[in-house]
Amino acid sequence: MEPQFDKTQNVGLKHFVNSARFSFAGLRHAYKHEAAFRQELFAFALLLPCAFWVTQDRFISAVLIAANLIVIAIELLNSSLEAVVDRTGLEHHPLARAAKDCGSAAVFVTLLAAGLLWSAALAQFFLEQV
């Protein structure tokens, strides 16, 4: 078993470095083990330059980018929720299923929100072209 992390010694710059290290470890884990995370990261990489192409308004570009980052963040939370549920037991239980389904629904809702924002930006872009 891994030794327990001593939070009392985790202050100042050490806290910042550890937080960054833990965050990157989480990103690496999600990239390695979560197909949905890889797909959303790939979509983000494709959409990032598009956010600057579809509008000259940098605020709108930032909103489009933030929408995709929120999708990725919710996917990470969903993955962590699934890991905790699986850690407690792999048997089928209605509450475990509800927790996983709600996490999946949270990702779906953020994808809808991002899709709505992107649709509005693209509609405006194409209407300005005519």
Backbone as a printed PyTorch tensor [residue, N CA C, xyz], in Angstrom:
tensor([[[  0.8410,  -1.1920,   0.0000],
         [  0.0000,   0.0000,   0.0000],
         [  0.8780,   1.2440,   0.0000]],

        [[  0.4480,   2.2500,  -0.7510],
         [  1.1920,   3.4930,  -0.8840],
         [  1.1560,   4.2750,   0.4260]],

        [[  2.2800,   4.9390,   0.7920],
         [  2.2580,   5.7340,   2.0260],
         [  1.2770,   6.9010,   1.8860]],

        [[  0.6940,   7.2860,   3.0160],
         [ -0.2830,   8.3610,   3.0190],
         [  0.4060,   9.6940,   2.7380]],

        [[ -0.2530,  10.5570,   1.9840],
         [  0.2790,  11.8710,   1.6260],
         [  0.1400,  12.8020,   2.8220]],

        [[  1.2320,  13.4340,   3.2210],
         [  1.2360,  14.3400,   4.3790],
         [  0.8290,  15.7390,   3.9260]],

        [[ -0.4420,  16.0820,   4.1220],
         [ -0.9600,  17.3730,   3.6730],
         [ -0.4190,  18.5400,   4.4940]],

        [[  0.0270,  18.2810,   5.7080],
         [  0.5140,  19.3820,   6.5490],
         [  1.8100,  19.9730,   6.0030]],

        [[  2.5740,  19.1930,   5.2570],
         [  3.8360,  19.6650,   4.6780],
         [  3.6450,  20.2370,   3.2690]],

        [[  2.4210,  20.1750,   2.7610],
         [  2.1340,  20.5850,   1.3920],
         [  1.6370,  22.0280,   1.3770]],

        [[  2.5570,  22.9790,   1.4950],
         [  2.1940,  24.3950,   1.5500],
         [  3.0810,  25.1980,   0.6010]],

        [[  2.6250,  26.4090,   0.2650],
         [  3.4150,  27.3250,  -0.5480],
         [  3.7250,  26.7810,  -1.9260]],

        [[  4.9740,  26.9700,  -2.3410],
         [  5.4150,  26.5330,  -3.6660],
         [  5.3160,  25.0180,  -3.8100]],

        [[  5.5770,  24.2900,  -2.7240],
         [  5.4650,  22.8340,  -2.7660],
         [  4.0300,  22.4180,  -3.1040]],

        [[  3.0580,  23.1240,  -2.5530],
         [  1.6530,  22.8390,  -2.8510],
         [  1.3690,  23.0750,  -4.3330]],

        [[  1.8650,  24.1960,  -4.8690],
         [  1.6640,  24.5100,  -6.2800],
         [  2.2870,  23.4380,  -7.1770]],

        [[  3.5090,  23.0430,  -6.8760],
         [  4.2010,  22.0220,  -7.6790],
         [  3.4670,  20.6910,  -7.5930]],

        [[  3.0650,  20.2890,  -6.3980],
         [  2.3300,  19.0280,  -6.2330],
         [  0.9850,  19.0750,  -6.9550]],

        [[  0.2950,  20.1970,  -6.8650],
         [ -0.9950,  20.3200,  -7.5570],
         [ -0.8140,  20.1610,  -9.0600]],

        [[  0.2050,  20.7960,  -9.6060],
         [  0.4780,  20.6760, -11.0410],
         [  0.8310,  19.2300, -11.3900]],

        [[  1.6450,  18.6130, -10.5590],
         [  2.0510,  17.2230, -10.8020],
         [  0.8380,  16.2830, -10.7820]],

        [[ -0.0350,  16.4570,  -9.7990],
         [ -1.2330,  15.6160,  -9.7070],
         [ -2.1650,  15.8620, -10.8950]],

        [[ -2.2870,  17.1200, -11.3000],
         [ -3.1440,  17.4490, -12.4430],
         [ -2.6320,  16.7980, -13.7190]],

        [[ -1.3370,  16.8960, -13.9700],
         [ -0.7780,  16.2740, -15.1720],
         [ -0.8790,  14.7520, -15.1090]],

        [[ -0.7600,  14.1870, -13.9170],
         [ -0.9350,  12.7400, -13.7740],
         [ -2.3700,  12.3490, -14.1340]],

        [[ -3.3350,  13.1620, -13.7220],
         [ -4.7290,  12.8990, -14.0650],
         [ -4.9710,  13.0050, -15.5620]],

        [[ -4.3820,  14.0160, -16.1930],
         [ -4.5140,  14.1650, -17.6450],
         [ -3.8920,  12.9800, -18.3800]],

        [[ -2.7130,  12.5540, -17.9260],
         [ -2.0490,  11.3910, -18.5470],
         [ -2.9030,  10.1370, -18.3900]],

        [[ -3.4420,   9.9420, -17.1930],
         [ -4.2780,   8.7620, -16.9460],
         [ -5.5070,   8.7750, -17.8560]],

        [[ -6.1750,   9.9230, -17.9300],
         [ -7.3780,  10.0240, -18.7660],
         [ -7.0330,   9.7860, -20.2290]],

        [[ -5.9250,  10.3400, -20.6880],
         [ -5.5340,  10.1540, -22.0840],
         [ -5.2530,   8.6790, -22.3750]],

        [[ -4.6150,   8.0210, -21.4250],
         [ -4.2320,   6.6220, -21.6260],
         [ -5.4240,   5.6700, -21.5250]],

        [[ -6.3800,   5.9630, -20.6450],
         [ -7.4210,   4.9900, -20.3240],
         [ -8.8420,   5.3740, -20.7430]],

        [[ -9.0660,   6.5930, -21.1810],
         [-10.4290,   7.0460, -21.4610],
         [-10.5710,   7.4510, -22.9300]],

        [[-11.2510,   6.6300, -23.7040],
         [-11.4510,   6.9070, -25.1350],
         [-12.2230,   8.2030, -25.3430]],

        [[-13.2530,   8.4470, -24.5480],
         [-14.0550,   9.6600, -24.7090],
         [-13.1900,  10.9060, -24.4890]],

        [[-12.2920,  10.8530, -23.5150],
         [-11.4010,  11.9800, -23.2570],
         [-10.5090,  12.2340, -24.4710]],

        [[ -9.9700,  11.1690, -25.0550],
         [ -9.1240,  11.3310, -26.2520],
         [ -9.9230,  11.9240, -27.4020]],

        [[-11.1620,  11.4750, -27.5730],
         [-12.0030,  12.0000, -28.6510],
         [-12.3020,  13.4840, -28.4360]],

        [[-12.6130,  13.8620, -27.2210],
         [-12.9140,  15.2600, -26.9340],
         [-11.6700,  16.1290, -27.0460]],

        [[-10.5210,  15.5870, -26.6790],
         [ -9.2630,  16.3180, -26.8360],
         [ -8.9360,  16.5210, -28.3160]],

        [[ -9.1920,  15.4990, -29.1310],
         [ -8.9800,  15.5980, -30.5710],
         [ -9.9150,  16.6530, -31.1710]],

        [[-11.1710,  16.6340, -30.7580],
         [-12.1310,  17.6390, -31.2380],
         [-11.6810,  19.0370, -30.8280]],

        [[-11.1830,  19.1690, -29.6050],
         [-10.6850,  20.4640, -29.1330],
         [ -9.5260,  20.9430, -30.0040]],

        [[ -8.6100,  20.0370, -30.3270],
         [ -7.4610,  20.4090, -31.1700],
         [ -7.9170,  20.8680, -32.5510]],

        [[ -8.9570,  20.2340, -33.0840],
         [ -9.4860,  20.6450, -34.3890],
         [-10.2400,  21.9720, -34.3020]],

        [[-10.9930,  22.1530, -33.2370],
         [-11.8380,  23.3310, -33.1110],
         [-11.0910,  24.5710, -32.6270]],

        [[ -9.9370,  24.3970, -32.0030],
         [ -9.1940,  25.5410, -31.4790],
         [ -8.8910,  26.5770, -32.5630]],

        [[ -8.2830,  26.1860, -33.6820],
         [ -8.0510,  27.2120, -34.7100],
         [ -9.3550,  27.7330, -35.3270]],

        [[-10.3700,  26.8940, -35.3840],
         [-11.6690,  27.3190, -35.9380],
         [-12.2870,  28.4180, -35.0960]],

        [[-12.0180,  28.4100, -33.7950],
         [-12.5790,  29.4310, -32.9100],
         [-12.0800,  30.8230, -33.2960]],

        [[-10.9150,  30.9030, -33.8990],
         [-10.3850,  32.1940, -34.3470],
         [-10.7750,  32.4830, -35.7940]],

        [[-11.1090,  31.4480, -36.5270],
         [-11.4560,  31.6020, -37.9430],
         [-12.8980,  32.0640, -38.1230]],

        [[-13.8200,  31.5550, -37.2910],
         [-15.2450,  31.8450, -37.4880],
         [-15.6540,  33.2250, -36.9950]],

        [[-14.8190,  33.8760, -36.2080],
         [-15.1860,  35.2000, -35.7000],
         [-13.9360,  36.0410, -35.4640]],

        [[-14.1100,  37.3250, -35.6650],
         [-13.0390,  38.2790, -35.3540],
         [-13.1630,  38.7730, -33.9110]],

        [[-14.2800,  38.4850, -33.2930],
         [-14.5370,  38.8930, -31.9150],
         [-13.8110,  37.9300, -30.9750]],

        [[-12.7970,  38.4140, -30.3060],
         [-11.9770,  37.5520, -29.4400],
         [-12.7490,  37.0410, -28.2310]],

        [[-13.7500,  37.7970, -27.7960],
         [-14.5820,  37.3130, -26.6950],
         [-15.3450,  36.0660, -27.1310]],

        [[-15.9230,  36.0920, -28.3190],
         [-16.6590,  34.9300, -28.8300],
         [-15.7010,  33.7570, -29.0180]],

        [[-14.4990,  34.0370, -29.5190],
         [-13.4970,  32.9720, -29.6450],
         [-13.2100,  32.3410, -28.2890]],

        [[-13.0630,  33.1900, -27.2710],
         [-12.7900,  32.6890, -25.9220],
         [-13.9530,  31.8540, -25.4010]],

        [[-15.1810,  32.2650, -25.6910],
         [-16.3600,  31.5120, -25.2530],
         [-16.3770,  30.1390, -25.9210]],

        [[-16.0760,  30.0820, -27.2300],
         [-16.0540,  28.8060, -27.9370],
         [-14.9800,  27.8800, -27.3720]],

        [[-13.8090,  28.4300, -27.1070],
         [-12.7140,  27.6300, -26.5320],
         [-13.0990,  27.1550, -25.1290]],

        [[-13.6570,  28.0680, -24.3260],
         [-14.0610,  27.7090, -22.9570],
         [-15.1200,  26.6100, -22.9650]],

        [[-16.0400,  26.6600, -23.9260],
         [-17.0770,  25.6320, -24.0120],
         [-16.4500,  24.2540, -24.1910]],

        [[-15.4360,  24.1740, -25.0460],
         [-14.7630,  22.8920, -25.2550],
         [-13.9480,  22.4770, -24.0310]],

        [[-13.3370,  23.4330, -23.3630],
         [-12.5890,  23.1040, -22.1410],
         [-13.5290,  22.6170, -21.0390]],

        [[-14.7240,  23.1770, -20.9720],
         [-15.7000,  22.7240, -19.9760],
         [-16.1270,  21.2900, -20.2720]],

        [[-16.3110,  20.9630, -21.5520],
         [-16.6400,  19.5750, -21.9170],
         [-15.5380,  18.6410, -21.4160]],

        [[-14.2850,  19.0190, -21.6460],
         [-13.1550,  18.1860, -21.2170],
         [-13.1240,  18.0720, -19.6930]],

        [[-13.3710,  19.1750, -19.0000],
         [-13.3740,  19.1440, -17.5310],
         [-14.4780,  18.2310, -17.0000]],

        [[-15.6730,  18.3190, -17.5750],
         [-16.7710,  17.4670, -17.1170],
         [-16.4780,  16.0040, -17.4450]],

        [[-15.8300,  15.7520, -18.5730],
         [-15.4360,  14.3730, -18.9140],
         [-14.4570,  13.8380, -17.8740]],

        [[-13.5230,  14.6740, -17.4270],
         [-12.5780,  14.2530, -16.3830],
         [-13.3180,  13.9530, -15.0730]],

        [[-14.2890,  14.7950, -14.7210],
         [-15.0800,  14.5280, -13.5130],
         [-15.8880,  13.2460, -13.6600]],

        [[-16.4650,  13.0260, -14.8360],
         [-17.2120,  11.7910, -15.0750],
         [-16.2950,  10.5760, -14.9470]],

        [[-15.0980,  10.6620, -15.4940],
         [-14.1500,   9.5480, -15.3900],
         [-13.7740,   9.2780, -13.9420]],

        [[-13.6030,  10.3500, -13.1680],
         [-13.2550,  10.1480, -11.7550],
         [-14.4280,   9.5430, -10.9940]],

        [[-15.6320,   9.9690, -11.3110],
         [-16.8220,   9.3920, -10.6940],
         [-16.9330,   7.9070, -11.0140]],

        [[-16.7160,   7.5540, -12.2680],
         [-16.7740,   6.1440, -12.6540],
         [-15.7050,   5.3320, -11.9370]],

        [[-14.5070,   5.9070, -11.7770],
         [-13.4340,   5.1970, -11.0800],
         [-13.8030,   4.9430,  -9.6170]],

        [[-14.3930,   5.9350,  -8.9690],
         [-14.7930,   5.7760,  -7.5670],
         [-15.8990,   4.7310,  -7.4470]],

        [[-16.8710,   4.7730,  -8.3590],
         [-17.9570,   3.7840,  -8.3210],
         [-17.3820,   2.3820,  -8.5340]],

        [[-16.4960,   2.2380,  -9.5150],
         [-15.8850,   0.9310,  -9.7680],
         [-15.0220,   0.4780,  -8.5980]],

        [[-14.4040,   1.4160,  -7.9030],
         [-13.5500,   1.0810,  -6.7480],
         [-14.3750,   0.4870,  -5.6140]],

        [[-15.6150,   0.9560,  -5.4900],
         [-16.4540,   0.4620,  -4.3950],
         [-17.0190,  -0.9180,  -4.6780]],

        [[-16.9940,  -1.3440,  -5.9360],
         [-17.4620,  -2.6820,  -6.2770],
         [-17.9240,  -2.7390,  -7.7180]],

        [[-17.6870,  -3.8700,  -8.3520],
         [-18.0450,  -4.0250,  -9.7580],
         [-19.4070,  -4.6840,  -9.9540]],

        [[-20.0620,  -5.0740,  -8.8410],
         [-21.3900,  -5.6770,  -8.9860],
         [-22.3780,  -4.5970,  -9.4230]],

        [[-23.4080,  -5.0340, -10.1250],
         [-24.4240,  -4.0960, -10.6100],
         [-25.3070,  -3.6650,  -9.4480]],

        [[-25.3860,  -2.3670,  -9.2520],
         [-26.2210,  -1.8080,  -8.1970],
         [-26.9490,  -0.6010,  -8.7710]],

        [[-28.2160,  -0.4230,  -8.4400],
         [-28.9800,   0.7020,  -9.0140],
         [-28.3560,   2.0730,  -8.7240]],

        [[-27.7900,   2.2590,  -7.5350],
         [-27.1750,   3.5460,  -7.2200],
         [-25.8790,   3.7630,  -8.0020]],

        [[-25.1140,   2.6950,  -8.1980],
         [-23.8950,   2.8080,  -8.9990],
         [-24.2590,   3.1660, -10.4350]],

        [[-25.2860,   2.5100, -10.9540],
         [-25.7220,   2.8180, -12.3240],
         [-26.2210,   4.2560, -12.4120]],

        [[-26.9850,   4.6990, -11.4250],
         [-27.5040,   6.0700, -11.4330],
         [-26.3620,   7.0840, -11.4090]],

        [[-25.3430,   6.8250, -10.5860],
         [-24.2030,   7.7330, -10.5030],
         [-23.4860,   7.8260, -11.8490]],

        [[-23.2430,   6.6690, -12.4660],
         [-22.5690,   6.6530, -13.7640],
         [-23.4230,   7.3000, -14.8440]],

        [[-24.7220,   7.0270, -14.8280],
         [-25.6140,   7.6210, -15.8220],
         [-25.6870,   9.1400, -15.6650]],

        [[-25.7200,   9.6140, -14.4350],
         [-25.7570,  11.0630, -14.2020],
         [-24.4550,  11.7210, -14.6510]],

        [[-23.3290,  11.0650, -14.4260],
         [-22.0520,  11.5920, -14.9190],
         [-22.0390,  11.6720, -16.4280]],

        [[-22.5400,  10.6380, -17.0720],
         [-22.6290,  10.6250, -18.5230],
         [-23.5740,  11.7160, -19.0150]],

        [[-24.6770,  11.9100, -18.3190],
         [-25.6310,  12.9560, -18.6880],
         [-25.0050,  14.3450, -18.5620]],

        [[-24.1570,  14.5300, -17.5480],
         [-23.4750,  15.8200, -17.3800],
         [-22.5820,  16.1130, -18.5910]],

        [[-21.8730,  15.1030, -19.0600],
         [-21.0490,  15.2720, -20.2620],
         [-21.9440,  15.6050, -21.4500]],

        [[-23.0540,  14.8890, -21.5920],
         [-23.9730,  15.1080, -22.7080],
         [-24.5130,  16.5360, -22.7050]],

        [[-24.9000,  17.0330, -21.5310],
         [-25.4380,  18.3890, -21.4310],
         [-24.3760,  19.4200, -21.8180]],

        [[-23.1430,  19.2310, -21.3870],
         [-22.0970,  20.1920, -21.7650],
         [-21.7830,  20.1060, -23.2570]],

        [[-21.8780,  18.9020, -23.8260],
         [-21.7100,  18.7810, -25.2760],
         [-22.8260,  19.5170, -26.0080]],

        [[-24.0630,  19.4200, -25.5080],
         [-25.1700,  20.1700, -26.1080],
         [-24.9240,  21.6690, -26.0200]],

        [[-24.4740,  22.1400, -24.8630],
         [-24.2100,  23.5670, -24.6880],
         [-23.1090,  24.0320, -25.6360]],

        [[-22.0340,  23.2470, -25.7220],
         [-20.9440,  23.6040, -26.6380],
         [-21.4380,  23.5840, -28.0820]],

        [[-22.2350,  22.5870, -28.4170],
         [-22.7900,  22.5090, -29.7670],
         [-23.6710,  23.6940, -30.0880]],

        [[-24.4490,  24.1390, -29.1150],
         [-25.3010,  25.3090, -29.3080],
         [-24.4560,  26.5590, -29.5670]],

        [[-23.4260,  26.7590, -28.7720],
         [-22.5490,  27.9170, -28.9600],
         [-21.8520,  27.8810, -30.3170]],

        [[-21.3240,  26.7130, -30.6720],
         [-20.6520,  26.5790, -31.9570],
         [-21.6260,  26.7670, -33.1070]],

        [[-22.8480,  26.2460, -32.9790],
         [-23.8520,  26.4150, -34.0350],
         [-24.1870,  27.8850, -34.2350]],

        [[-24.3470,  28.6190, -33.1420],
         [-24.6560,  30.0470, -33.2410],
         [-23.5040,  30.8030, -33.8990]],

        [[-22.2700,  30.4830, -33.5070],
         [-21.1090,  31.1630, -34.0850],
         [-20.9700,  30.8320, -35.5700]],

        [[-21.1760,  29.5670, -35.9140],
         [-21.0750,  29.1740, -37.3280],
         [-22.1980,  29.7760, -38.1610]],

        [[-23.4020,  29.8250, -37.6050],
         [-24.5270,  30.4270, -38.3270],
         [-24.2380,  31.8980, -38.6050]],

        [[-23.7410,  32.5960, -37.6030],
         [-23.3940,  34.0040, -37.7890],
         [-22.2970,  34.1590, -38.8360]],

        [[-21.2950,  33.3000, -38.7780],
         [-20.1970,  33.3520, -39.7420],
         [-20.7160,  33.1650, -41.1750]],

        [[-21.5390,  32.1370, -41.3810],
         [-22.0230,  31.8610, -42.7340],
         [-23.0290,  32.9170, -43.2120]],

        [[-23.8220,  33.4740, -42.3040],
         [-24.7510,  34.5350, -42.6910],
         [-23.9930,  35.8010, -43.1060]],

        [[-22.8600,  36.0450, -42.4870],
         [-22.0470,  37.2130, -42.8570],
         [-21.3660,  37.0250, -44.2040]],

        [[-21.2420,  35.7780, -44.6530],
         [-20.5810,  35.4920, -45.9270],
         [-21.5030,  35.7490, -47.1110]],

        [[-22.8090,  35.7670, -46.8660],
         [-23.7620,  35.9370, -47.9700],
         [-24.0240,  37.3710, -48.3040]]])
